[in-house]
Amino acid sequence: MIEFFHVSKSFNGRPALQDVSLTIEKGEFVFLTGSSGAGKTTLLRLIFCGDVPDEGQILVNGRNLVHLKKSAVPLLRRTMGFVFQDFRLLPKKTVFENVALALKVGGVPEGVLRVKTAETLGAVGLGHTVNALPLTLSAGEQQRVCLARAIVNDPQVLLADEPTGNLDAELSGEILDLMKAVNARGTTVLLATHNRDLWRRVRRRVVRLEQGRVVEDGCPEV
């Protein structure tokens, strides 16, 4: 599903990733952990072509991202969902409109769009908020909207960058449970976090980065 072969990336001469080789199988749930600046965000950005590596090769579903044409990047991203710490919701659009946007961009017919958006909001417990504006919701609810937006088009891969960074322990657990449910339906999930409590809650693979290098990779005791 996702393969890194000796990937390195630097910014202004400062290494962000150094000689990273990694394979994530289809349907896996993987925690990407490490302190701030360890390279977690850079690794995620390379997967959705937000950046390009200085060295090495990256394959997603057999496609080499290093040789991918710019015109093919939007199509690649339609197979992925993204959840960020800072929500990135459109404040003047309703919850429904924020979630439906991913389908609208993909040219999904209006009738299908409405049904799919309503079903997805219901699945994350937000069926009652369709007409609300994001800023009227709690932080936990806003993050659920972000998750709904990320999964409404049934992505093959879900990338989450510190999705619980602004949430308390209880809400973090709820978001984690929702992501586990998404994974159970077959979506590959890669969740970057520095919060050890998250990956200690469930027995899943943990890849730990330090100074841009993979220093641990396995399933720790919970």
Buried (B, 14 or more C-beta within 10 A) or exposed (E): BBBBBEBBBBEEEEBBBBBBEBEBEEBBBBBBBBEEBBBBBBBBBBBBBBBEBEBBBBBBEEBEBBEBEEEEBEEBBBBBBBBBBEBEBEEEBBBBBBBBBBBEEEEBEEEEBBEBBBEBBEBBBBEEBBEBBBEEBEEBBBBBBBBBBBBBBEBBBBBBBBBBBBBEEEBBBBBBEBBBEBBEEEBBBBBBBBBEEBBEBEEBBBBBBBBBBBEEBEEBEE
